[in-house]
Amino acid sequence: MKLFEALDNLNSDVLKTRIYQLGVTPKECPTRKDERVQFLYKFLLSRRLDPFVLQLTDKERTMIAEVVHNQHGRIVESQLVARFGSLPQGYTQEKRHYGYRKPVKKIASVISIFYFNDIIPQELCERLCEQLEKPKTDYIKTTESSILAKFLTTVDDDRHNGLPLSQRDMEICARQEIYSLLRLVDQGKISISEKTLKPTAACIKAVHATLYEGDFFSEADEKKDYTNDTLSPIRSFIWPLLIQSGGLTRRVGKKLTLSTQGKKVLQHQTPYADALKTIYSGWRKQGKLDEFLRVNRIKGQTKRGRGRFVGPQMTPPSLRRLQLEEILLSTPTDEWVQVDEWMRFVRSSTPFFLVSENPYVLYLVDSNYGNINHNFKVLEGRYILAYLFEILSTLGMVDLIYSAPHDVRSDYYDTWGGDDYSYLSRYDGLGWFRINPLGAYCLGICTEYQPAEHALPALLHPLDEGTGFTLLRKPEAHEQLLLEPFTTQKPTEIGQPLLFDMQQGLSAIEQGNSLNEVKALLEKESDSKLSDEMEDFFDSLKMRTESLHEGEAARMVECASEHLVQLLTSAKETSKFCLFSNKKTVVVAEKSYRSFLKGVRTLGYRISPKGVH
């Protein structure tokens, strides 16, 4: 907005008040509006304004400098509060408030002469930029690892409601779980809803059994209130949705099957880090679920508005993810960041990050008794918690320090019905996060990825006799999924003998399990070379599975006499389409059946349907 336009929009009395603020006496004040506009226009752009700039308090000067240098002249209060903690008293006392408010003693301030309805006009911005130094760039403050180490080993009632903190390094979890998930897909165990694409209860149970060190919360963390909401599942729920967005699977009815790209990942032809990066990119652009729906205690999210707010009331999730990615790119890597500090920076640098443009439709318990209104910590803050805790951590991009959520955050207590809840979302206990090397790679911060060292001892030791091994350690979930179909018992305990059986192996291959993959695992994870008996076992199993092949579909045609069989197998019209089966039967390939029928008619015969004489 131009300065002249801003002045002209004010009525004459307001212009007079502003002129008096400049120390002009009533006798010197112009009487007509156009004269008052001209007077203020010339004054504000002249050197006579300089003394008033010097009269600003340090806090006022910092605020004005931030607005003219970094906010393009627009005063966004929420952004300024996030940046500096509070607004100058001289600014807030000039704001008009309605309703009962305890009177506050006013202080002398000239800050109001610089802005017009929360806007500093363009020419005045340029003028003030010359006088006011640009504020220091805002940045994300990190927390020292030594401090967090103390937090992890001690319990404090003033920190996380006295709940114990846990640290999860998610890089290794994602590496193990991506293979386990794809193995489950390969075995046909991932079922989803055709409408919502969400996993079924049986699917969630199957995924949960393969999670590295289990899901985030244990049964001891579950303290049910009157709603009977549960903290879990988290990773076991979101994984089937994530792999759908990365092009690693295809949906066939209610089942997921591996795509060509998914098979390459499972066979280690494509690095797992590239697969996770692809999943993240796909989810950011077109993830099928709005993460905010997982904050299920906030109701009204799927409601459609009317009039000015017609249509969906929530902003596009893809836009929110893109806005958060820009902040992630500014976040220090491999350093712990407190979630509240990160939220502050999001609010400071992205003032238009919104979950809903019409939050009045959102409520906790009953839509007739109050709504959530514009509350950043309750709305945008809970979305940030869900995105970090459920999406980025599951993909292994961030490590977490967290507790159970009960009574950790109180920012929703003032909302009607909020005092009935001990937590608003299952993610409320998230305290700190850290972008790890895998996260930096997926975000494009670095172009190469070096996997974190995760050296495990050998899994198997070949038995002296027979086709078997001894378990040297507990198998990882993806190893167990691969071994179990081929062995006579489930591999679980250290020291357990693991025997391979021919009939079990044939059955496993019939069900779609890969002989080459299980042999490669044995060669890689055994502490010595495979025995000759084991090599012979695999050679025999391979021969038995490759010696017989299913042929094409065909039809049996029954003949009334041996003479007719001889005619059909020798006549040029039919012989090339059929084969002799027995004295009264010929076999016709399904693809040649029409041509065979035509030849039969040429010979003067017809084929009757089965059972018709």
Secondary structure, DSSP 8 states (H G I E B T S, - for coil): --HHHHHHTS-HHHHHHHHHHTT--TTTS-SSHHHHHHHHHHHHTSGGGHHHHHHS-HHHHHHHHHHHHHSTTB--HHHHHHHHSS--HHHHTTS---S-----------GGGG-BTTB--HHHHHHHHHHS----------B-HHHHHHHHH---TTSGGG---EEE-HHHHHHHHHHHHHHHHHTT--BB-TTT--B-HHHHHHHHTTSTT--S--GGG----TT---S--SHHHHHHHHHHHTTSEEEETTEEEE-HHHHHHHTTSS-HHHHHHHHHHHHHHH-SS-GGGG-TTSB-TT-EE-GGG-EESB--HHHHHHHHHHHHHTS-BTSEEEHHHHHHHHHHH-TT--SBS-GGG-BSS-TTS----S-TTTTHHHHHHHIIIIIITTTTSEEEEE---TTT--TTTTSTTGGG-S-SSTTTTEEEEEE-HHHHHHHTS-S-----------SEEE-SSSSEEEESS---HHHHHHHGGGBSS---STT-EEEB-HHHHHHHHHTT--HHHHHHHHHHHBSS---HHHHHHHHHHHHHHHS------EEEEE-SSHHHHHHHHHSTTTGGGEEEEETTEEEEEGGGHHHHHHHHHHTT-----TT--
